[in-house]
Amino acid sequence: MRDVPPTALSGPRAGPIGVFDSGLGGLTVARAIREALPAEQLIYVGDQAHVPYGDRADAEILSFSEGIANWLLGRGAKALVIACNTASAAALKPLRESLPHVPIVGMEPAVKPAVEHTRTGVVGVIATVATMQGAVFASIVERFAQGVEVLQQACPGLVRQIEARDLDGPRTEAMLRGWLEPMVARGIDALVLGCTHYPLVRPLIERIVGPGVRVIDPAPAIARRLAQVLGEKDLAAHAGTGGIDVYTSGDADALRAMLRSLGMGPWPVHALRWEAGRLSPR
């Protein structure tokens, strides 16, 4: 990492929390953080110019993550949240090593709570191809899923459907039914959403799997973990009313329309662009 101002690493309580994802999915995490920590100011970056990350190599994802982290720290971020399972798998460890003074919270599939509460002994996980193939996911299953069958399903193309605002159309439903109905037939009673985009199609998922399957969104747990980290570092804002500024490297008008349709906000949306590996205002 380069070009990080010293003030960005001092961690003032007044500084914002930087949150980022490959697209709009991480806004489900930002929303959970806003609900849990209403005094905090958030800056969100959706790298929609490069969505989806799940189809890209780890080195490329790390490069994007470093560029976004640099930009957020340049705006005084006191902590970072990688609101993307794929980016967390590729970039969380390297970012923590290169930014040891910055608290960084990442995502991981919520296999542990699914395993702890299963009655049938069979749970499902849906995620991107990159997340499923990563060492982090394999380690989580090895650590927490002893004695429980974990059905793993990669969902190629689902992030693109969500980014295209097709949350419940025939094509999206057909894709999800093809992945989920075999899991239900094999007896899952919990389904882990292993990508932050997937909660945006949670109503459709719940309709397909039925009331007997608990659908687990990790966003509230990430918000709780962030609150714990801020408290430990004495970085939590204790007064005032926070907010969120949203930035995208893609189409700002399209993102505004998507936020309206999802009932998120009203949050201001700003445009960014990539130039030689750096983000700048458009």
PALO-398137 format. One record per residue (C-alpha): y, x, z. Coordinates in steps of 0.02 Angstrom, whole numbers, plus 50000, padded with zeros to 5 digits. Last residue first. Layout:
N
YXZ...
This chain:
282
505854922349397505934930749565504924946949579503114951549611502494969049577501034975749476502084981449329503054965049326502244949249394503294933549401503874921749537504444903649535505024893549686504374877449764505284868549906504124858150016504214839250029502904842050083501124837850035500714820049982499404826049860500284818449709501934825949766501144843049790500394842049615502084837749538502904852349626501494863649565501774858049385503634861549399503324878849472502164884149330501284900249379501724914949491502014902349628503094901849783503104888949923504344889150066503674881650227504474875050383504804879050565505644868650697506354877850846505554885850997504084896551048503804907350893502224917550920502294936450899501704942051072500264951550988498924941851084499854925551057500024928550870498164932550859497654916750953498794905650847498054913550690496294909850752496754891750785497494889950610495924897850536494844885350633495884870850565495654877350385493754879650392493364862550312491624856750361490844841350279489594832850394488194824650294487484807750347489014798350287488654801350102488484817149998489354810049843490734800249929491074814650046491274826549898492474814549812493544813049969493444832049993494164836049822495704844949890494594852150027493784862549888495274873549846495084883550007493364889449952491784889750057491724871150098490224870650215489074855650199488114848950349486614837250361485634845150220483964836750182483294843550018483864828049923485624830949989485614848449917484964842049749486394829249749487724842349782487764853849630487504841549488488494828349582489954840449596489994844249410489824825849363491224821049481492384834349408491994828449230492194809949272493884812149358494114813649546495224828749579495734833149402497404841149443497144855549321497094867249471495684856549538494674857549377494974876349367494364878549546492774868949500492364880049350490934889549429490274881149587489084893049674487764884349779486914891449933485634881550032485544888750207483874885650295484034887750482482974898850595484234912950596485814907050510487164916150608487024934750579486094935350413487114921150339488744929550392488184946350323487734938950154489434930650147490344946850185489294956850060489934946349916488884937149787489244919849857491104923549872491214929949693490274914949622491464903049709490884892649857489744878549910488714880250069487314868750124486404866050288484564863050329483854863050505483844844050507484894842150664486244854750620487604857750750487544876550778487094880350597488634871450527489744879350660489114896850610489164894550421491044891950415491304902450257492514916750293494384917150277495604930750327496874934050463497984949450452499024956050598500114970150529500134986950618498564993650534499214990350358498135001550246496524998450344496874979950369497244978150183495624986950135494594975750252495374959250196495404963150009493794958649919492974946050037494654939150092495194937449910493664926849871493824916350029495664912649998496994908950128497324927450161498454924950311499764938250344500804941850498502604946450540503234943150364504944951150338505264947050156504654964350103503074960350199502794945450084503084955749927501934969749984500594957250030500724949249858500544965949769499114971349881498204954949851498394956649662497684974349667496274968949781495804954949662495744967449518494644979449615493484965249668493164960049487493744942949429492934925849402493204919949581495054924449573495414908349479496884908949453497864924149391499564916749347499244904049485499534917249619500004904549752501194912449877501634903550039503034908450156502854900250326504094897350468503264894250637503824881150764502554868250704501054879350744499484868350736500114855950606501014869250503499464880350512498364866050448499574863150303499554881750262497654881250258497624866550136499014875750043497724889250012497014878749871498614879349768498224895349675497484912649701497914911749884499284917650001500054915050173501464925350247502014920550421503894921150444504874932850557505784926050709504484933050829504914950450765503404960250702504014978150682503034980650521504244972050405505664982150481504854998250418505004991950239503344991750145503555000949979501745006049959500005000050000
